[in-house]
C-alpha cells in the first residue's frame, strides 16, 4: 500500500535501522517505546490485520517464532510480552499486521 509506513520501510522508501530482515520479516525498534525494550516484528508484505483472508498460518508462525527469539535475546531473563492489536478498538494504529515485543520492566495486567 502506498501510504502504509511499514510498507515504505519494507520497500526501503523510508530508511529504518532493521534489527533483523529477510524476504518475509522485518524487525525494528518502536519509535515511541512503551518499555525499555520495544520491538516491532513486521511482515514485509502488507496485511491489514490478523483477519485478512490472505494472511496465512505459516507466516504467522514465523513472525511469532521471530518475536519469541528476539524476546529472549533482547528481553530480560524475567520475561517479555508479545502483543498483536487487531482493529481500532484493540489499539491498532497502523493498518499493517505487526507484533510488539516488550520487556525491560514489570508489565502490568490488564494492559489498558
MIZA-127733 format. One record per residue (C-alpha): residue number from 1; residue in one letter; chain; z, x, y. Coordinates in nm, 3 decimals, padded with zeros to 5 digits, always signed. Layout:
<recs>
<rec><num>NUM</num><residuo>A</residuo><cadena>A</cadena><zz>Z</zz><xx>X</xx><yy>Y</yy></rec>
...
</recs>
This chain:
<recs>
<rec><num>1</num><residuo>X</residuo><cadena>A</cadena><zz>+00.000</zz><xx>+00.000</xx><yy>+00.000</yy></rec>
<rec><num>2</num><residuo>X</residuo><cadena>A</cadena><zz>-00.100</zz><xx>+00.140</xx><yy>+00.336</yy></rec>
<rec><num>3</num><residuo>X</residuo><cadena>A</cadena><zz>+00.224</zz><xx>+00.050</xx><yy>+00.518</yy></rec>
<rec><num>4</num><residuo>X</residuo><cadena>A</cadena><zz>+00.471</zz><xx>+00.150</xx><yy>+00.243</yy></rec>
<rec><num>5</num><residuo>X</residuo><cadena>A</cadena><zz>+00.676</zz><xx>+00.457</xx><yy>+00.334</yy></rec>
<rec><num>6</num><residuo>X</residuo><cadena>A</cadena><zz>+00.729</zz><xx>+00.553</xx><yy>-00.030</yy></rec>
<rec><num>7</num><residuo>X</residuo><cadena>A</cadena><zz>+00.354</zz><xx>+00.530</xx><yy>-00.099</yy></rec>
<rec><num>8</num><residuo>X</residuo><cadena>A</cadena><zz>+00.295</zz><xx>+00.755</xx><yy>+00.203</yy></rec>
<rec><num>9</num><residuo>X</residuo><cadena>A</cadena><zz>+00.547</zz><xx>+01.005</xx><yy>+00.066</yy></rec>
<rec><num>10</num><residuo>X</residuo><cadena>A</cadena><zz>+00.386</zz><xx>+00.988</xx><yy>-00.281</yy></rec>
<rec><num>11</num><residuo>X</residuo><cadena>A</cadena><zz>+00.037</zz><xx>+01.050</xx><yy>-00.139</yy></rec>
<rec><num>12</num><residuo>X</residuo><cadena>A</cadena><zz>+00.153</zz><xx>+01.335</xx><yy>+00.084</yy></rec>
<rec><num>13</num><residuo>X</residuo><cadena>A</cadena><zz>+00.069</zz><xx>+01.143</xx><yy>+00.402</yy></rec>
<rec><num>14</num><residuo>X</residuo><cadena>A</cadena><zz>+00.436</zz><xx>+01.181</xx><yy>+00.502</yy></rec>
<rec><num>15</num><residuo>X</residuo><cadena>A</cadena><zz>+00.592</zz><xx>+01.518</xx><yy>+00.431</yy></rec>
<rec><num>16</num><residuo>X</residuo><cadena>A</cadena><zz>+00.914</zz><xx>+01.498</xx><yy>+00.234</yy></rec>
<rec><num>17</num><residuo>X</residuo><cadena>A</cadena><zz>+01.108</zz><xx>+01.766</xx><yy>+00.052</yy></rec>
<rec><num>18</num><residuo>X</residuo><cadena>A</cadena><zz>+01.099</zz><xx>+01.645</xx><yy>-00.306</yy></rec>
<rec><num>19</num><residuo>X</residuo><cadena>A</cadena><zz>+01.385</zz><xx>+01.743</xx><yy>-00.536</yy></rec>
<rec><num>20</num><residuo>X</residuo><cadena>A</cadena><zz>+01.157</zz><xx>+01.653</xx><yy>-00.827</yy></rec>
<rec><num>21</num><residuo>X</residuo><cadena>A</cadena><zz>+00.793</zz><xx>+01.546</xx><yy>-00.854</yy></rec>
<rec><num>22</num><residuo>X</residuo><cadena>A</cadena><zz>+00.549</zz><xx>+01.478</xx><yy>-01.135</yy></rec>
<rec><num>23</num><residuo>X</residuo><cadena>A</cadena><zz>+00.249</zz><xx>+01.245</xx><yy>-01.173</yy></rec>
<rec><num>24</num><residuo>X</residuo><cadena>A</cadena><zz>+00.470</zz><xx>+00.934</xx><yy>-01.202</yy></rec>
<rec><num>25</num><residuo>X</residuo><cadena>A</cadena><zz>+00.804</zz><xx>+01.009</xx><yy>-01.034</yy></rec>
<rec><num>26</num><residuo>X</residuo><cadena>A</cadena><zz>+00.924</zz><xx>+01.148</xx><yy>-00.702</yy></rec>
<rec><num>27</num><residuo>X</residuo><cadena>A</cadena><zz>+01.288</zz><xx>+01.219</xx><yy>-00.616</yy></rec>
<rec><num>28</num><residuo>X</residuo><cadena>A</cadena><zz>+01.401</zz><xx>+01.267</xx><yy>-00.256</yy></rec>
<rec><num>29</num><residuo>X</residuo><cadena>A</cadena><zz>+01.728</zz><xx>+01.266</xx><yy>-00.062</yy></rec>
<rec><num>30</num><residuo>X</residuo><cadena>A</cadena><zz>+01.803</zz><xx>+00.939</xx><yy>+00.117</yy></rec>
<rec><num>31</num><residuo>X</residuo><cadena>A</cadena><zz>+01.762</zz><xx>+00.980</xx><yy>+00.495</yy></rec>
<rec><num>32</num><residuo>X</residuo><cadena>A</cadena><zz>+02.064</zz><xx>+00.751</xx><yy>+00.550</yy></rec>
<rec><num>33</num><residuo>X</residuo><cadena>A</cadena><zz>+02.304</zz><xx>+00.863</xx><yy>+00.275</yy></rec>
<rec><num>34</num><residuo>X</residuo><cadena>A</cadena><zz>+02.582</zz><xx>+00.630</xx><yy>+00.168</yy></rec>
<rec><num>35</num><residuo>X</residuo><cadena>A</cadena><zz>+02.761</zz><xx>+00.904</xx><yy>-00.029</yy></rec>
<rec><num>36</num><residuo>X</residuo><cadena>A</cadena><zz>+02.770</zz><xx>+01.285</xx><yy>-00.025</yy></rec>
<rec><num>37</num><residuo>X</residuo><cadena>A</cadena><zz>+02.503</zz><xx>+01.275</xx><yy>-00.298</yy></rec>
<rec><num>38</num><residuo>X</residuo><cadena>A</cadena><zz>+02.243</zz><xx>+01.001</xx><yy>-00.240</yy></rec>
<rec><num>39</num><residuo>X</residuo><cadena>A</cadena><zz>+01.907</zz><xx>+01.049</xx><yy>-00.410</yy></rec>
<rec><num>40</num><residuo>X</residuo><cadena>A</cadena><zz>+01.613</zz><xx>+00.809</xx><yy>-00.443</yy></rec>
<rec><num>41</num><residuo>X</residuo><cadena>A</cadena><zz>+01.416</zz><xx>+00.807</xx><yy>-00.768</yy></rec>
<rec><num>42</num><residuo>X</residuo><cadena>A</cadena><zz>+01.078</zz><xx>+00.651</xx><yy>-00.689</yy></rec>
<rec><num>43</num><residuo>X</residuo><cadena>A</cadena><zz>+00.769</zz><xx>+00.572</xx><yy>-00.896</yy></rec>
<rec><num>44</num><residuo>X</residuo><cadena>A</cadena><zz>+00.460</zz><xx>+00.731</xx><yy>-00.739</yy></rec>
<rec><num>45</num><residuo>X</residuo><cadena>A</cadena><zz>+00.264</zz><xx>+00.410</xx><yy>-00.798</yy></rec>
<rec><num>46</num><residuo>X</residuo><cadena>A</cadena><zz>+00.353</zz><xx>+00.106</xx><yy>-00.585</yy></rec>
<rec><num>47</num><residuo>X</residuo><cadena>A</cadena><zz>+00.555</zz><xx>-00.172</xx><yy>-00.748</yy></rec>
<rec><num>48</num><residuo>X</residuo><cadena>A</cadena><zz>+00.710</zz><xx>-00.427</xx><yy>-00.511</yy></rec>
<rec><num>49</num><residuo>X</residuo><cadena>A</cadena><zz>+01.027</zz><xx>-00.471</xx><yy>-00.717</yy></rec>
<rec><num>50</num><residuo>X</residuo><cadena>A</cadena><zz>+01.153</zz><xx>-00.495</xx><yy>-01.075</yy></rec>
<rec><num>51</num><residuo>X</residuo><cadena>A</cadena><zz>+00.992</zz><xx>-00.836</xx><yy>-01.119</yy></rec>
<rec><num>52</num><residuo>X</residuo><cadena>A</cadena><zz>+00.638</zz><xx>-00.702</xx><yy>-01.062</yy></rec>
<rec><num>53</num><residuo>X</residuo><cadena>A</cadena><zz>+00.448</zz><xx>-00.802</xx><yy>-01.378</yy></rec>
<rec><num>54</num><residuo>X</residuo><cadena>A</cadena><zz>+00.269</zz><xx>-00.465</xx><yy>-01.397</yy></rec>
<rec><num>55</num><residuo>X</residuo><cadena>A</cadena><zz>+00.597</zz><xx>-00.267</xx><yy>-01.385</yy></rec>
<rec><num>56</num><residuo>X</residuo><cadena>A</cadena><zz>+00.632</zz><xx>-00.162</xx><yy>-01.748</yy></rec>
<rec><num>57</num><residuo>X</residuo><cadena>A</cadena><zz>+00.935</zz><xx>-00.067</xx><yy>-01.955</yy></rec>
<rec><num>58</num><residuo>X</residuo><cadena>A</cadena><zz>+00.823</zz><xx>+00.290</xx><yy>-02.042</yy></rec>
<rec><num>59</num><residuo>X</residuo><cadena>A</cadena><zz>+00.809</zz><xx>+00.385</xx><yy>-01.672</yy></rec>
<rec><num>60</num><residuo>X</residuo><cadena>A</cadena><zz>+01.143</zz><xx>+00.214</xx><yy>-01.608</yy></rec>
<rec><num>61</num><residuo>X</residuo><cadena>A</cadena><zz>+01.288</zz><xx>+00.418</xx><yy>-01.891</yy></rec>
<rec><num>62</num><residuo>X</residuo><cadena>A</cadena><zz>+01.153</zz><xx>+00.742</xx><yy>-01.743</yy></rec>
<rec><num>63</num><residuo>X</residuo><cadena>A</cadena><zz>+01.291</zz><xx>+00.652</xx><yy>-01.399</yy></rec>
<rec><num>64</num><residuo>X</residuo><cadena>A</cadena><zz>+01.634</zz><xx>+00.574</xx><yy>-01.543</yy></rec>
<rec><num>65</num><residuo>X</residuo><cadena>A</cadena><zz>+01.633</zz><xx>+00.891</xx><yy>-01.754</yy></rec>
<rec><num>66</num><residuo>X</residuo><cadena>A</cadena><zz>+01.549</zz><xx>+01.098</xx><yy>-01.443</yy></rec>
<rec><num>67</num><residuo>X</residuo><cadena>A</cadena><zz>+01.822</zz><xx>+00.918</xx><yy>-01.244</yy></rec>
<rec><num>68</num><residuo>X</residuo><cadena>A</cadena><zz>+02.073</zz><xx>+00.997</xx><yy>-01.519</yy></rec>
<rec><num>69</num><residuo>X</residuo><cadena>A</cadena><zz>+01.964</zz><xx>+01.362</xx><yy>-01.540</yy></rec>
<rec><num>70</num><residuo>X</residuo><cadena>A</cadena><zz>+01.995</zz><xx>+01.407</xx><yy>-01.165</yy></rec>
<rec><num>71</num><residuo>X</residuo><cadena>A</cadena><zz>+02.324</zz><xx>+01.216</xx><yy>-01.151</yy></rec>
<rec><num>72</num><residuo>X</residuo><cadena>A</cadena><zz>+02.467</zz><xx>+01.466</xx><yy>-01.398</yy></rec>
<rec><num>73</num><residuo>X</residuo><cadena>A</cadena><zz>+02.312</zz><xx>+01.765</xx><yy>-01.219</yy></rec>
<rec><num>74</num><residuo>X</residuo><cadena>A</cadena><zz>+02.394</zz><xx>+01.672</xx><yy>-00.857</yy></rec>
<rec><num>75</num><residuo>X</residuo><cadena>A</cadena><zz>+02.684</zz><xx>+01.436</xx><yy>-00.912</yy></rec>
<rec><num>76</num><residuo>X</residuo><cadena>A</cadena><zz>+03.044</zz><xx>+01.521</xx><yy>-00.955</yy></rec>
<rec><num>77</num><residuo>X</residuo><cadena>A</cadena><zz>+03.189</zz><xx>+01.566</xx><yy>-01.302</yy></rec>
<rec><num>78</num><residuo>X</residuo><cadena>A</cadena><zz>+03.385</zz><xx>+01.244</xx><yy>-01.248</yy></rec>
<rec><num>79</num><residuo>X</residuo><cadena>A</cadena><zz>+03.076</zz><xx>+01.024</xx><yy>-01.240</yy></rec>
<rec><num>80</num><residuo>X</residuo><cadena>A</cadena><zz>+02.786</zz><xx>+00.880</xx><yy>-01.048</yy></rec>
<rec><num>81</num><residuo>X</residuo><cadena>A</cadena><zz>+02.631</zz><xx>+00.540</xx><yy>-00.981</yy></rec>
<rec><num>82</num><residuo>X</residuo><cadena>A</cadena><zz>+02.271</zz><xx>+00.424</xx><yy>-01.025</yy></rec>
<rec><num>83</num><residuo>X</residuo><cadena>A</cadena><zz>+02.170</zz><xx>+00.118</xx><yy>-00.819</yy></rec>
<rec><num>84</num><residuo>X</residuo><cadena>A</cadena><zz>+01.848</zz><xx>-00.083</xx><yy>-00.809</yy></rec>
<rec><num>85</num><residuo>X</residuo><cadena>A</cadena><zz>+01.824</zz><xx>-00.353</xx><yy>-00.542</yy></rec>
<rec><num>86</num><residuo>X</residuo><cadena>A</cadena><zz>+01.567</zz><xx>-00.625</xx><yy>-00.613</yy></rec>
<rec><num>87</num><residuo>X</residuo><cadena>A</cadena><zz>+01.488</zz><xx>-00.865</xx><yy>-00.330</yy></rec>
<rec><num>88</num><residuo>X</residuo><cadena>A</cadena><zz>+01.620</zz><xx>-00.916</xx><yy>+00.021</yy></rec>
<rec><num>89</num><residuo>X</residuo><cadena>A</cadena><zz>+01.947</zz><xx>-01.086</xx><yy>-00.078</yy></rec>
<rec><num>90</num><residuo>X</residuo><cadena>A</cadena><zz>+02.028</zz><xx>-00.794</xx><yy>-00.308</yy></rec>
<rec><num>91</num><residuo>X</residuo><cadena>A</cadena><zz>+01.979</zz><xx>-00.547</xx><yy>-00.024</yy></rec>
<rec><num>92</num><residuo>X</residuo><cadena>A</cadena><zz>+01.627</zz><xx>-00.420</xx><yy>-00.098</yy></rec>
<rec><num>93</num><residuo>X</residuo><cadena>A</cadena><zz>+01.499</zz><xx>-00.292</xx><yy>+00.236</yy></rec>
<rec><num>94</num><residuo>X</residuo><cadena>A</cadena><zz>+01.186</zz><xx>-00.107</xx><yy>+00.117</yy></rec>
<rec><num>95</num><residuo>X</residuo><cadena>A</cadena><zz>+00.937</zz><xx>-00.311</xx><yy>-00.086</yy></rec>
<rec><num>96</num><residuo>X</residuo><cadena>A</cadena><zz>+00.878</zz><xx>-00.040</xx><yy>-00.345</yy></rec>
<rec><num>97</num><residuo>X</residuo><cadena>A</cadena><zz>+01.091</zz><xx>-00.001</xx><yy>-00.659</yy></rec>
<rec><num>98</num><residuo>X</residuo><cadena>A</cadena><zz>+01.344</zz><xx>+00.280</xx><yy>-00.628</yy></rec>
<rec><num>99</num><residuo>X</residuo><cadena>A</cadena><zz>+01.670</zz><xx>+00.381</xx><yy>-00.792</yy></rec>
<rec><num>100</num><residuo>X</residuo><cadena>A</cadena><zz>+01.962</zz><xx>+00.504</xx><yy>-00.581</yy></rec>
<rec><num>101</num><residuo>X</residuo><cadena>A</cadena><zz>+02.175</zz><xx>+00.779</xx><yy>-00.738</yy></rec>
<rec><num>102</num><residuo>X</residuo><cadena>A</cadena><zz>+02.513</zz><xx>+00.805</xx><yy>-00.560</yy></rec>
<rec><num>103</num><residuo>X</residuo><cadena>A</cadena><zz>+02.803</zz><xx>+01.042</xx><yy>-00.616</yy></rec>
<rec><num>104</num><residuo>X</residuo><cadena>A</cadena><zz>+03.044</zz><xx>+01.278</xx><yy>-00.446</yy></rec>
<rec><num>105</num><residuo>X</residuo><cadena>A</cadena><zz>+03.316</zz><xx>+01.030</xx><yy>-00.355</yy></rec>
<rec><num>106</num><residuo>X</residuo><cadena>A</cadena><zz>+03.504</zz><xx>+00.742</xx><yy>-00.513</yy></rec>
<rec><num>107</num><residuo>X</residuo><cadena>A</cadena><zz>+03.268</zz><xx>+00.444</xx><yy>-00.517</yy></rec>
<rec><num>108</num><residuo>X</residuo><cadena>A</cadena><zz>+03.428</zz><xx>+00.102</xx><yy>-00.476</yy></rec>
<rec><num>109</num><residuo>X</residuo><cadena>A</cadena><zz>+03.360</zz><xx>-00.217</xx><yy>-00.675</yy></rec>
<rec><num>110</num><residuo>X</residuo><cadena>A</cadena><zz>+03.231</zz><xx>-00.464</xx><yy>-00.586</yy></rec>
<rec><num>111</num><residuo>X</residuo><cadena>A</cadena><zz>+02.993</zz><xx>-00.261</xx><yy>-00.369</yy></rec>
<rec><num>112</num><residuo>X</residuo><cadena>A</cadena><zz>+02.929</zz><xx>-00.519</xx><yy>-00.099</yy></rec>
</recs>
